[in-house]
Amino acid sequence: MSTHNSYQRDAIGRSNPIFSQIRSTVETAFYGNNMTHVPDVATAYELATQDPGTIKTDLPIYRPTDLGLPEDAKMLVTNTGKVVGRTAQARRILGNPGVDEADMAGRLRQAIYESRDKKFIKADVFVGLDQDFIVRAHLAIPNGFANNLLSYMLNFQPITKAYQEMFENSVAYPEGDIYIYADPTYHDPDYPDGLALFDPEHNVAAILGMSYFGELKKSTLTLAWSIAHRHGYVACHGGLKAFHFKDKQDQVFAMFGLSGSGKSTLTHNKHGYKYDITVLHDDAFVINRKSGQSVALEPSYFDKTNDYPMTSDETKYFMTVQNVGVTLDDQQRKVLVTEDLRNGNGRTIKSRYASTNRVDKENAPINAIFWIMKDDSLPPVIKVDDATLAATFGVTLATKRSTAENLIGDVDRNALVIEPFANPFRVYPLSQDYHDFKALFEERHLDCYLLNTGYFGDKKVPKEITLGALEAVVNDTAEWESFAGLDHMQALKLADFPIAADDPAYRKLVADRLEIRSNFVDHYQHSNDDRLPQEVTDVLVKLQRQLTEQPAKP
């Protein structure tokens, strides 16, 4: 999927849909005299070691030369200030109500003009790791933020000879390259918490006033997912793993959940090496709507460090590390203090070598989707056997906020929230994702499961229960029972998690949680030009009536 960054002269102008006011403003900045191109990862590493805010630890990076790094490369730490997560409230998307292109273009021009005396560094990467889907992206950021540039090049695919050939041989589409202009030091007076401006139809974004690396990663994925969506792919913020067999069909599972939901744990777990497992990715991939095959968008992992003390083997695969502590070990070596002791949401760019069973494309078609919830009204595992209901639970995925988010104002992090398809980075109408996922269930006959990885009532669902459920599905040994008499829903039989299906209070609780979903849909319908199909509301109302107007089926 070759994107473009050069054109025949007669193709340059308003008549070419690749161009726009915002795109021209952003791209032009990349050619200024204040821009220095960083050609490779090794150069970016050397720049990062010289940044004033960098801490060069004494921890060696595993297989550094295979990653394009110097042979003696060490893990680098950089820390931001008060904000250590993404600021969703800063996002402004062209095409959304209240976002005026002329106004935003003026703000962007001012930001670039006021930064003309700053020295910037820029780099190029690929997003997508197979000839079926690969796009080129460019990042520009001021000097002093070389750690973020290095993390960007390590998180995505640096441009090498092999990947350049892959890119050149991929399908050409009428799309421009992705451009991300970032200036953490510039603060628009009307956006004190930062401004993340997206022109998704033209593959550009500007990230102003925010230094958290996740803003750069997710803005790039936002635009790459949007490109994929326009060209026959389903955009997926989740993890995908495959169980391979010689005597039966492979089982390919996709897990969708927000940061902290358990999707990475479920994706990477090796199940005691009982199966031949491959991992595509734990955060970002796309599914071909026709073939069901999937492609990873990133080679590396942007992982939380809270579960990895210095005694953990996983720290071996860290490359750059953000928002963690540093101390000296008994040999006077600078090492990491993790476990979110310094602050929440400590992060690392972890190399692909953390997965011995990693693939960049899953050729076996997907056959099951798992929506990961944190809704204490739901038992640990539910099977849904209706395409409309399966897509509805995706579009009303209920969860809780994570420490990866910088929440502005008085927001209860523990409150139940709806995050459709666990993807807060969508920049196209939600109804289109609904139809895409419903088509996967309906046309490709995918199975659907709801996983509650939080609490069922007041009892925590341990990860061993969830992992055991995955194995039961793989082995076709799961025992199912009607879930509270509801149509098309069955619960996994678990002795430690009995369901009080006949208890009026419990039935009301489930009905109330379904009403939260219905209210979300109603609010969406009345506050957006986009409309979800009426069937979404109808199926939720039907379930609520079954819970409140009739007893459970035996």
C-alpha positions as CSV (number, residue, x, y, z in Angstrom):
1,M,0.0,0.0,0.0
2,S,2.3,2.7,-1.2
3,T,1.4,6.2,0.1
4,H,2.8,9.2,-1.7
5,N,5.1,12.1,-0.8
6,S,5.9,13.4,-4.3
7,Y,3.8,14.2,-7.3
8,Q,3.8,15.1,-11.0
9,R,3.5,18.9,-11.2
10,D,0.2,18.8,-13.0
11,A,-1.2,16.7,-10.0
12,I,-0.3,19.4,-7.4
13,G,-3.1,21.7,-6.4
14,R,-6.7,21.9,-5.2
15,S,-7.9,19.3,-7.7
16,N,-5.9,16.6,-6.0
17,P,-7.8,15.2,-3.0
18,I,-4.6,14.3,-1.2
19,F,-4.0,18.0,-0.5
20,S,-5.8,20.2,2.0
21,Q,-5.2,23.4,4.0
22,I,-4.0,21.6,7.1
23,R,-1.9,19.1,5.2
24,S,-0.2,21.8,3.3
25,T,0.5,23.8,6.5
26,V,2.0,20.7,8.3
27,E,4.0,19.3,5.4
28,T,5.5,22.7,4.5
29,A,7.0,22.9,8.0
30,F,9.0,19.7,7.3
31,Y,11.1,21.5,4.7
32,G,12.2,24.5,6.8
33,N,15.9,25.3,7.5
34,N,15.3,24.6,11.1
35,M,14.6,20.9,10.3
36,T,17.4,18.2,10.5
37,H,16.7,14.8,9.2
38,V,17.6,11.8,11.4
39,P,18.4,9.0,8.9
40,D,18.5,6.0,11.2
41,V,17.9,4.5,14.7
42,A,21.6,4.7,15.6
43,T,21.7,8.4,14.9
44,A,18.5,8.9,16.9
45,Y,20.1,7.0,19.8
46,E,23.2,9.2,19.9
47,L,21.0,12.3,19.9
48,A,18.8,10.9,22.7
49,T,21.9,10.2,24.9
50,Q,22.8,13.9,24.6
51,D,19.4,15.3,25.6
52,P,19.6,17.1,28.9
53,G,16.6,15.2,30.3
54,T,18.0,11.7,29.4
55,I,19.2,9.2,31.9
56,K,21.5,6.6,30.4
57,T,21.2,3.5,32.5
58,D,23.7,0.8,32.8
59,L,21.2,-1.8,31.5
60,P,22.2,-3.2,28.1
61,I,19.6,-3.4,25.3
62,Y,19.1,-6.9,24.1
63,R,20.3,-7.6,20.5
64,P,21.0,-4.0,19.8
65,T,22.5,-4.3,16.4
66,D,19.5,-6.2,15.1
67,L,17.4,-3.2,16.1
68,G,19.7,-0.8,14.4
69,L,21.3,0.4,17.6
70,P,25.0,0.7,18.6
71,E,26.5,-2.5,20.0
72,D,26.9,-0.9,23.4
73,A,23.5,0.7,23.5
74,K,21.9,1.1,27.0
75,M,18.3,1.6,28.0
76,L,17.4,5.3,28.1
77,V,15.0,6.9,30.6
78,T,13.1,10.1,30.1
79,N,10.4,11.5,32.3
80,T,7.7,14.0,31.7
81,G,6.1,16.3,34.3
82,K,2.7,16.1,35.9
83,V,1.0,14.6,32.9
84,V,2.0,10.9,32.3
85,G,-0.9,9.8,30.1
86,R,-2.9,10.7,27.0
87,T,-5.2,13.7,27.1
88,A,-8.3,12.7,25.2
89,Q,-9.9,16.2,25.8
90,A,-7.1,17.7,23.6
91,R,-8.3,16.0,20.5
92,R,-9.9,18.0,17.7
93,I,-10.9,16.3,14.5
94,L,-11.7,18.1,11.3
95,G,-15.2,17.2,10.2
96,N,-16.5,17.0,13.8
97,P,-19.1,19.6,14.9
98,G,-17.4,22.8,16.3
99,V,-14.0,22.2,14.6
100,D,-13.5,24.9,12.0
101,E,-10.7,24.3,9.5
102,A,-9.9,27.9,8.9
103,D,-9.6,28.6,12.7
104,M,-7.5,25.5,13.3
105,A,-5.3,26.3,10.3
106,G,-4.6,29.8,11.7
107,R,-3.7,28.3,15.1
108,L,-1.4,25.9,13.4
109,R,0.3,28.5,11.3
110,Q,0.9,30.6,14.4
111,A,2.4,27.6,16.2
112,I,4.8,26.9,13.4
113,Y,5.7,30.6,12.9
114,E,6.5,31.0,16.6
115,S,8.7,27.9,16.5
116,R,10.8,29.1,13.5
117,D,13.8,29.8,15.7
118,K,13.7,26.4,17.3
119,K,15.8,23.5,15.9
120,F,13.7,20.5,15.0
121,I,14.6,16.9,14.2
122,K,12.5,14.7,11.9
123,A,12.4,11.0,10.9
124,D,10.6,8.6,8.7
125,V,9.1,5.2,9.5
126,F,6.7,2.6,8.1
127,V,3.4,1.6,9.8
128,G,2.2,-1.8,8.8
129,L,4.5,-4.8,8.5
130,D,3.4,-6.6,5.4
131,Q,3.1,-5.9,1.7
132,D,-0.7,-6.2,2.1
133,F,-0.7,-3.1,4.4
134,I,2.3,-0.7,4.8
135,V,2.2,3.1,4.9
136,R,4.9,5.7,5.4
137,A,4.9,8.2,8.2
138,H,7.0,11.3,9.1
139,L,7.5,12.9,12.5
140,A,9.0,16.3,13.3
141,I,9.7,17.4,16.9
142,P,12.0,20.0,18.5
143,N,15.5,19.3,19.7
144,G,15.5,18.3,23.3
145,F,12.9,15.6,22.6
146,A,15.2,13.1,20.8
147,N,14.0,10.4,23.2
148,N,10.5,10.7,21.8
149,L,11.9,10.6,18.2
150,L,14.0,7.5,19.1
151,S,11.0,5.8,20.8
152,Y,8.9,6.6,17.7
153,M,11.5,5.0,15.4
154,L,11.7,1.9,17.7
155,N,8.0,1.6,18.1
156,F,7.3,1.7,14.4
157,Q,9.3,0.2,11.6
158,P,12.5,2.1,10.7
159,I,13.1,2.4,7.0
160,T,15.6,-0.4,6.0
161,K,16.4,-1.7,2.5
162,A,14.1,-4.8,3.0
163,Y,11.1,-2.7,4.2
164,Q,11.7,-0.1,1.5
165,E,11.4,-2.8,-1.1
166,M,8.3,-4.2,0.6
167,F,6.8,-0.7,0.5
168,E,7.7,-0.1,-3.2
169,N,6.1,-3.4,-4.1
170,S,2.9,-2.9,-2.2
171,V,-0.4,-1.8,-3.7
172,A,-0.5,1.9,-4.6
173,Y,-3.4,3.9,-3.2
174,P,-4.4,7.5,-3.7
175,E,-3.2,8.5,-0.2
176,G,-0.5,10.8,1.0
177,D,2.0,9.9,3.5
178,I,1.3,10.5,7.2
179,Y,2.8,13.7,8.6
180,I,2.9,14.4,12.4
181,Y,4.1,17.8,13.5
182,A,4.8,17.9,17.3
183,D,5.9,20.7,19.5
184,P,5.5,20.0,23.3
185,T,6.8,23.5,24.1
186,Y,4.1,25.4,22.2
187,H,0.8,26.1,24.1
188,D,-2.2,27.6,22.3
189,P,-3.7,30.0,24.8
190,D,-7.2,28.6,24.2
191,Y,-6.1,25.0,24.7
192,P,-4.1,25.0,28.0
193,D,-4.2,21.2,28.3
194,G,-2.8,20.8,24.8
195,L,-4.1,20.5,21.3
196,A,-4.1,17.3,19.2
197,L,-5.4,18.4,15.8
198,F,-6.3,15.7,13.2
199,D,-7.2,16.0,9.5
200,P,-7.9,12.3,9.0
201,E,-9.0,12.5,5.4
202,H,-5.6,13.9,4.5
203,N,-3.4,11.9,6.9
204,V,-1.9,14.7,9.0
205,A,-1.9,15.7,12.6
206,A,-0.4,18.3,14.9
207,I,0.4,17.6,18.6
208,L,0.9,20.8,20.5
209,G,1.7,21.4,24.2
210,M,2.0,17.7,25.1
211,S,5.2,15.8,25.8
212,Y,3.8,12.3,26.6
213,F,5.1,9.8,23.9
214,G,1.8,8.0,23.7
215,E,0.3,11.1,22.0
216,L,2.7,10.5,19.0
217,K,2.1,6.8,18.9
218,K,-1.6,7.0,19.0
219,S,-1.9,9.9,16.6
220,T,0.1,7.9,14.0
221,L,-2.1,4.8,14.6
222,T,-5.2,7.0,14.4
223,L,-4.3,8.0,10.9
224,A,-3.0,4.6,9.8
225,W,-6.3,2.9,11.0
226,S,-8.2,5.6,9.1
227,I,-6.3,4.7,5.9
228,A,-6.9,1.0,6.4
229,H,-10.6,1.6,7.0
230,R,-10.9,3.4,3.7
231,H,-9.3,0.5,1.8
232,G,-11.0,-2.7,2.9
233,Y,-9.7,-3.3,6.4
234,V,-11.2,-3.4,9.9
235,A,-9.2,-1.1,12.3
236,C,-8.4,-3.0,15.5
237,H,-7.2,-1.6,18.9
238,G,-6.6,-5.0,20.5
239,G,-4.5,-8.1,20.6
240,L,-4.5,-11.1,18.2
241,K,-3.1,-14.6,18.8
242,A,-3.4,-17.8,16.9
243,F,-3.5,-21.5,18.0
244,H,-2.2,-23.7,15.2
245,F,-3.1,-27.3,14.8
246,K,-2.1,-30.1,12.4
247,D,-5.4,-32.1,12.7
248,K,-8.0,-29.3,12.9
249,Q,-8.6,-25.7,11.9
250,D,-6.4,-23.0,13.5
251,Q,-8.1,-20.9,16.1
252,V,-7.4,-17.1,15.6
253,F,-8.6,-14.9,18.5
254,A,-8.8,-11.1,18.7
255,M,-9.1,-9.5,22.1
256,F,-10.4,-6.0,22.4
257,G,-10.0,-3.9,25.5
258,L,-8.6,-0.6,26.8
259,S,-5.2,-0.4,28.5
260,G,-5.3,-2.3,31.8
261,S,-8.1,-4.5,30.7
262,G,-5.9,-7.6,30.4
263,K,-5.7,-7.8,26.6
264,S,-1.9,-7.8,26.5
265,T,-1.8,-10.6,29.2
266,L,-4.2,-12.7,27.3
267,T,-2.5,-12.1,24.0
268,H,1.0,-12.9,25.2
269,N,0.3,-15.8,27.5
270,K,1.9,-19.0,26.3
271,H,-0.6,-21.4,28.1
272,G,2.2,-23.5,29.5
273,Y,3.5,-24.2,26.0
274,K,0.6,-26.7,25.5
275,Y,-0.1,-25.2,22.0
276,D,1.6,-24.0,18.9
277,I,0.9,-20.3,19.4
278,T,1.8,-17.2,17.3
279,V,1.2,-13.6,18.4
280,L,0.5,-10.9,15.8
281,H,0.4,-7.9,18.3
282,D,-1.2,-6.8,21.5
283,D,-2.3,-3.3,20.6
284,A,-2.6,-2.4,16.9
285,F,-3.5,-4.4,13.8
286,V,-5.9,-4.5,10.9
287,I,-8.2,-7.3,9.5
288,N,-8.8,-7.7,5.8
289,R,-12.6,-7.7,5.4
290,K,-12.5,-10.1,2.5
291,S,-9.8,-12.7,3.5
292,G,-10.0,-12.4,7.3
293,Q,-6.2,-12.2,7.4
294,S,-4.6,-9.8,9.8
295,V,-1.5,-7.5,9.6
296,A,0.4,-5.9,12.6
297,L,1.0,-2.2,12.5
298,E,4.1,-2.1,14.8
299,P,7.1,-4.3,15.5
300,S,7.4,-3.3,19.1
301,Y,5.3,-3.0,22.2
302,F,4.4,0.1,24.2
303,D,4.1,-1.7,27.5
304,K,3.3,-0.7,31.1
305,T,6.2,-1.2,33.5
306,N,4.2,-1.6,36.7
307,D,4.3,-5.5,36.5
308,Y,8.0,-5.6,35.8
309,P,10.4,-5.1,38.8
310,M,14.1,-5.4,38.1
311,T,14.0,-9.1,38.9
312,S,11.6,-9.7,36.0
313,D,12.9,-11.3,32.8
314,E,10.7,-9.0,30.8
315,T,13.0,-6.0,31.6
316,K,15.6,-7.6,29.3
317,Y,13.6,-6.4,26.3
318,F,13.2,-2.8,27.3
319,M,14.7,-0.2,25.0
320,T,13.5,3.3,26.0
321,V,11.6,3.8,29.2
322,Q,9.3,6.7,30.2
323,N,8.1,8.0,33.5
324,V,9.9,5.6,35.9
325,G,12.4,6.0,38.7
326,V,16.1,5.2,38.6
327,T,18.4,4.1,41.4
328,L,21.7,2.3,42.0
329,D,22.1,-1.4,42.5
330,D,24.7,-3.0,44.8
331,Q,27.3,-2.7,42.0
332,Q,26.6,1.1,41.6
333,R,24.9,0.6,38.3
334,K,22.0,2.8,37.3
335,V,18.9,0.6,37.1
336,L,15.1,1.1,36.9
337,V,12.5,1.6,39.7
338,T,9.3,0.4,38.2
339,E,6.0,-0.9,39.6
340,D,4.5,2.7,39.2
341,L,6.3,3.8,42.4
342,R,7.3,7.2,41.0
343,N,4.0,7.8,39.2
344,G,1.3,5.9,37.4
345,N,1.5,4.6,33.9
346,G,5.3,4.1,33.7
347,R,6.0,2.9,30.1
348,T,8.6,1.2,27.9
349,I,9.2,0.5,24.3
350,K,9.8,-3.2,24.4
351,S,11.4,-5.0,21.5
352,R,9.7,-7.6,19.3
353,Y,12.1,-10.2,20.8
354,A,9.9,-10.3,23.9
355,S,7.7,-12.6,21.8
356,T,9.5,-15.7,20.6
357,N,6.4,-16.6,18.6
358,R,5.8,-13.3,16.9
359,V,4.5,-12.9,13.3
360,D,3.8,-9.8,11.3
361,K,0.9,-11.2,9.3
362,E,-1.5,-13.9,10.4
363,N,-2.5,-15.8,7.3
364,A,-5.1,-18.0,9.0
365,P,-8.4,-16.1,9.0
366,I,-9.8,-14.8,12.3
367,N,-12.6,-16.9,13.8
368,A,-13.4,-15.4,17.2
369,I,-13.6,-11.9,18.8
370,F,-13.5,-11.3,22.6
371,W,-14.9,-8.1,24.0
372,I,-13.1,-7.4,27.3
373,M,-15.4,-5.7,29.8
374,K,-15.1,-4.5,33.3
375,D,-18.7,-4.7,34.3
376,D,-19.4,-6.4,37.7
377,S,-22.9,-7.5,36.5
378,L,-21.4,-9.9,34.0
379,P,-20.0,-13.4,34.8
380,P,-16.4,-14.1,33.6
381,V,-17.3,-15.5,30.2
382,I,-20.4,-15.2,28.0
383,K,-20.9,-16.5,24.5
384,V,-23.0,-14.5,22.1
385,D,-24.4,-16.3,19.0
386,D,-26.2,-13.5,17.1
387,A,-24.3,-11.1,14.8
388,T,-26.4,-8.0,15.7
389,L,-26.0,-8.6,19.4
390,A,-22.3,-9.4,19.0
391,A,-21.7,-6.1,17.2
392,T,-23.9,-4.3,19.7
393,F,-21.8,-5.4,22.6
394,G,-18.8,-4.2,20.7
395,V,-20.2,-0.8,20.0
396,T,-21.3,-0.5,23.7
397,L,-18.2,-2.1,25.2
398,A,-18.3,-1.2,28.9
399,T,-15.1,-0.7,30.9
400,K,-13.2,1.5,33.3
401,R,-10.7,4.2,32.6
402,S,-7.0,3.4,32.9
403,T,-3.9,5.2,34.2
404,A,-2.9,5.6,30.5
405,E,-5.3,8.5,30.3
406,N,-4.8,12.0,31.6
407,L,-8.3,12.8,32.8
408,I,-9.2,16.5,33.0
409,G,-11.6,17.8,35.7
410,D,-13.6,15.8,38.2
411,V,-13.8,12.4,36.6
412,D,-14.3,9.1,38.5
413,R,-11.7,6.7,37.1
414,N,-13.7,3.8,38.5
415,A,-17.0,4.7,36.9
416,L,-18.4,2.4,34.2
417,V,-17.9,4.0,30.8
418,I,-18.7,3.0,27.2
419,E,-15.8,2.9,24.7
420,P,-17.0,1.5,21.4
421,F,-14.8,-1.4,20.2
422,A,-12.2,-0.3,22.8
423,N,-11.0,2.3,20.3
424,P,-11.0,5.9,21.5
425,F,-8.9,6.9,18.4
426,R,-11.6,6.5,15.7
427,V,-11.8,9.5,13.4
428,Y,-14.6,8.3,11.1
429,P,-18.3,7.6,11.9
430,L,-18.9,5.0,14.5
431,S,-21.6,3.4,12.4
432,Q,-19.0,2.3,9.9
433,D,-17.1,0.3,12.5
434,Y,-20.4,-1.2,13.6
435,H,-21.2,-2.4,10.1
436,D,-17.6,-3.6,9.6
437,F,-17.6,-5.8,12.8
438,K,-21.2,-7.0,12.2
439,A,-20.1,-8.1,8.7
440,L,-17.2,-10.1,10.2
441,F,-19.7,-11.9,12.5
442,E,-22.3,-12.4,9.8
443,E,-20.3,-13.1,6.7
444,R,-17.2,-14.8,8.1
445,H,-19.3,-16.5,10.9
446,L,-17.0,-15.4,13.7
447,D,-17.8,-16.5,17.2
448,C,-18.2,-13.8,19.9
449,Y,-17.4,-13.8,23.6
450,L,-17.7,-11.3,26.4
451,L,-14.8,-11.5,29.0
452,N,-15.2,-9.8,32.3
453,T,-11.7,-9.3,33.7
454,G,-12.8,-7.1,36.6
455,Y,-15.1,-8.1,39.3
456,F,-18.3,-10.3,39.2
457,G,-20.2,-8.8,42.1
458,D,-17.6,-8.4,44.8
459,K,-15.4,-11.2,43.6
460,K,-12.3,-10.5,41.4
461,V,-12.0,-12.6,38.3
462,P,-8.5,-14.0,38.4
463,K,-6.6,-14.2,35.1
464,E,-6.3,-17.9,35.5
465,I,-10.1,-18.2,35.0
466,T,-10.0,-16.2,31.8
467,L,-7.0,-18.0,30.4
468,G,-8.6,-21.3,31.3
469,A,-11.7,-20.2,29.4
470,L,-9.7,-19.5,26.3
471,E,-8.2,-23.0,26.5
472,A,-11.7,-24.5,26.9
473,V,-12.8,-22.6,23.8
474,V,-9.8,-23.8,21.9
475,N,-10.3,-27.4,23.0
476,D,-14.0,-27.3,22.4
477,T,-14.6,-28.4,26.0
478,A,-16.4,-25.4,27.4
479,E,-19.8,-26.1,29.1
480,W,-22.4,-23.4,28.5
481,E,-25.6,-22.6,30.3
482,S,-28.3,-20.0,29.5
483,F,-27.4,-16.6,30.9
484,A,-30.4,-15.4,32.9
485,G,-32.7,-16.7,30.1
486,L,-31.6,-14.1,27.7
487,D,-31.8,-14.8,23.9
488,H,-28.5,-15.6,22.2
489,M,-26.4,-15.4,25.4
490,Q,-24.8,-18.3,27.3
491,A,-22.5,-18.2,30.3
492,L,-19.5,-20.5,30.8
493,K,-20.3,-22.9,33.7
494,L,-17.9,-22.0,36.5
495,A,-18.4,-23.4,40.0
496,D,-16.6,-20.5,41.7
497,F,-18.8,-18.0,40.0
498,P,-22.4,-19.0,40.3
499,I,-25.0,-16.8,38.6
500,A,-28.1,-15.8,40.6
501,A,-30.2,-15.8,37.5
502,D,-33.6,-15.9,39.4
503,D,-32.7,-13.2,41.9
504,P,-34.7,-10.0,41.1
505,A,-32.0,-7.8,42.4
506,Y,-29.4,-9.4,40.1
507,R,-31.7,-9.3,37.1
508,K,-32.3,-5.6,37.8
509,L,-28.6,-5.0,38.0
510,V,-28.0,-6.6,34.6
511,A,-30.9,-4.6,33.2
512,D,-29.5,-1.4,34.6
513,R,-26.2,-2.0,33.0
514,L,-27.9,-2.7,29.7
515,E,-29.7,0.6,30.1
516,I,-26.4,2.4,30.5
517,R,-25.6,1.0,27.1
518,S,-28.9,2.0,25.7
519,N,-28.5,5.5,27.1
520,F,-25.1,5.7,25.4
521,V,-26.6,4.8,22.1
522,D,-29.4,7.3,22.5
523,H,-27.0,10.1,23.4
524,Y,-24.8,9.3,20.4
525,Q,-27.8,9.4,18.1
526,H,-28.8,12.8,19.4
527,S,-25.3,14.4,19.5
528,N,-23.8,13.3,16.2
529,D,-24.7,13.6,12.5
530,D,-23.8,9.8,12.3
531,R,-26.5,7.3,13.2
532,L,-26.3,3.8,14.5
533,P,-28.9,1.4,13.1
534,Q,-32.1,1.1,15.0
535,E,-31.4,-2.6,15.6
536,V,-28.8,-1.7,18.2
537,T,-31.4,0.0,20.4
538,D,-34.0,-2.7,19.7
539,V,-31.8,-5.6,20.8
540,L,-30.7,-3.9,24.0
541,V,-34.3,-2.9,24.9
542,K,-35.4,-6.5,24.2
543,L,-32.8,-7.9,26.6
544,Q,-33.9,-5.4,29.3
545,R,-37.5,-6.5,28.9
546,Q,-36.6,-10.1,29.2
547,L,-34.8,-9.4,32.5
548,T,-37.6,-7.3,34.0
549,E,-40.8,-8.9,32.6
550,Q,-40.2,-12.7,32.7
551,P,-38.4,-15.2,34.9
552,A,-35.2,-16.9,33.8
553,K,-35.4,-19.9,31.6
554,P,-34.7,-23.2,33.4
